[in-house]
Structure formats: C-alpha cells, structure tokens
Amino acid sequence: MKTGGREGDDGSGRSGRSGERAGSGRAGSGRAGNGRTGNGGYTRNGGRGGSGGPIGSQSLERIVGKSGRGDGKLQQRFGRLVQKVDQLKQRVRAWREARADIDTEISRYHALLEQVRRPCRELVELLDRSYSSPVFNKGDRKKLAALICELAGELIEAGGHDDLKQLYNRYSRSDFDAEAAAVDAAGAEALRSMMEMFGVEFGEADVSSMEKLQAFTEAQLRGFEADAAAAADAAAAAADADAARRARRKRSAKQVAAEARREEERRSSGKGLQEVYRALAMALHPDREQDPVEQARKTEVMREVNVAYEAKDLLRLLELQLELEQVEPERVNGIAEDRLRRYNQILDEQAKQLAAELEELELPFRLELEVAPSVRLVPAHVIARIRKDAEAVEHDMAEVLRDLAAFREVNRLKAWLRTQVRGRRRGGEIDLFA
C-alpha cells in the first residue's frame, strides 16, 4: 500500500521544498498523503489582445513573391520579415485561442486538489486515533508518528488547516512555526549570500527572513529606479547641451547629409502604413456604395482595416489589398526600394512587438513547468501537462480513499507499517512512501 509520492513534487510539475525540517523527519514537501495537497502552481491570467490572425499561405506567397526572393538585400529582408511576422502572429494567436481551454484545465486541477485534501484530513485524524491502540509496538508508533507529521504538515502548508499544528507539534516533539521560521531564515541566508556574490551590499539591514529580504530588495529597486531616472534626466540635459554646442559648430557636408537621412527615416516611418491604409479607405468607403449588401461587406472589411492600421499591422493591410484585388501580385513583387525600406522598418518593429507579446503569454508557463527559453513551448504541451498532473491527483485520491477504508482496521494498518521496514532508504531515514 502506497501512501506517498514523488519526493518534492507539489503537483504542479515543479520541485517542492527540499531538505528536512529541523527535527521533524519530514523529507521535503512532497505530495501530501498520496497526494498533491499543496497549493498547486497553475494560475489563471489572460493575455493581451492584438490585431488580426495569421495570413493564409497563398496570401503570404503572393506578398513575398519575387520581392522576397530577389538578389537585392532589401528584397530578401522583406521576404524574411514577412515570414517571421506571420509565424509570430500564428504563435500569439494560438496562445490567445487556447487561453480559455487552459483556464478550464487549471480550474479542474485546483478543484481536484481541494477534493483530495478532505480525505487526507480524515486520514490524519484516523491515524491519530489509532496511535494509542495496544496492537502497536514502539517501532510501529515511531513510523506512525512520522506519517502523521508528513500528512499534517503538508495540509498545514496547503492552507486552511492551521488547527493541525497542535497535532503536528505533539507527534514531532517540535514546533511547526519554529521549524517554518528556521527554514525561512535558512532560505533568506542562502539568498543573501548569493546576492552578496553579485555585489549587493546589505550593511546593517535586517534581512533575517524572506519577507524582510524581499522588502529590502524592493526598497533597493525603488532606489535604483530613482537613481536611474535622475541619471537619465542628467544625461538628457547633458545631451541637449552637447547638441546645442555641436549645432553652433560648423558641420561637414557628410554630417549634414547623415542627419538629414536619419530625419527623413523618422518622418517616413509611418508613411508606408499610411499609403496602404489610404488606398484601402478610398476603395472601401461605405458611403460610396449603393448596394446595401456590398455596403455592409465594405463596412466590415473597413473595420478590419482600422484594427490592422491601429496595430501597425502592415502584413494584414497588404493581405487585404490582395484580397480586394486592389494590388496585383506583380506590383507587390516590384515594390520600389524606398517603399520597401519603409516596409522593412515597419515589419521589423511589428516582429519585435509580437515577440514581446509571445514572451508575456508564455512566461508564466515556462516558469511553472521549468521550460528553458530555448525550448519551443506550445499551448498543447501546457494543457497536456496540466491534465497529466490532474490525472495524478485523481490517482492519489483513489489511493487515499483506499487507505482510509483499509486503515480503519488497526491490524491492517499494523501489517502495512511492518512492510515499510523493507522500504527504500532516503537520506539515512526509512522512506515510508516507497
């Protein structure tokens, strides 16, 4: 009969607290009582909105066309950027569309955690009542006390079971809060040492607990931000003064030309978008259409155009032009260099924004599942992982219910305790959860 689980697994896919509580004999904060009675790590949070979805493969092919495969660097860059933006849009859209399904799975997972804690609580109380039975010898009671501490401790850590502290303290012959404070202080000291290695100076600051260390760190960050803002203001003032001095000097023809070119690029950065938008707006103006059905269609398409323009989504605007047959593929393939340069600038900025949004959508799950940034993460993997953890909780609950029924007979509990002598050893202690 198995009443434990993987060491250090809190049911969320992350490793739990490792190391024993001082004097408690509790190894780690694993799945409490066959189980994942911990807080669980998955949280529900929505992602940012955005414009339009990915474009169709035929539209992409027409947009890239020869202009993305020519010999010129601008043409090749245009083709690469078009494909990059489209791929990023597909990934962002996949996360947005999967958000509801992910939240549903997370809600189910948390509901299962709540369900398994109830029979775990009953099991702790049953073991407590059985402890004084004359059928147990000293060795049996020692194992029973360790099991009670393990289950009670994890229920306390999960929250809502502080009344079990008294029972935990009795069987562990220690104090739950004191142990928790010791673990907290040890963690704070380890983190302080690591931060000192990176040059952080604490001076006389009291950082004896994680809470105090966090408060100190936040205060330091606020100070850094204030210093950075002041430095930025000073740098800006110095730059303005320097610019004024340089303006008074005689500039070379090359400098004048370079500055003029940069200014032109700044002024024309939105020109490419405006050109495409204006052409679409002229073609789609609903007031110019007499047919009510066509007027409604153009109104809907114009709404898409406005959304894409607001989001600076050049790729979607180009696709809409092609859909309306406002631009022939041959013309797209022969975009002038100055316009191509503007398009590349817009697409590059759009790719950066999409990459930032994708990172924001993925980050909570990368942290939760410990997935490195270099590893591709897709919503299907997250959903599969949550479902796997939920299935494990269901399995744990079935085991707890079986234990609860079996251990009502003290002789069966005694027989099970005797089998644990043959369990694997972990850190020199008998592993009751083998």
PyMOL commands that set and color helices and strands:
alter all, ss='L'
color gray80, all
select helices_A, chain A and resi 57-64+66-68+73-130+138-158+162-172+176-197+210-248+253-267+271-284+286-288+292-310+314-323+329-333+337-369+379-406+410-422
alter helices_A, ss='H'
color red, helices_A
select strands_A, chain A and resi 425-426+429-430
alter strands_A, ss='S'
color yellow, strands_A
deselect
rebuild
show_as cartoon
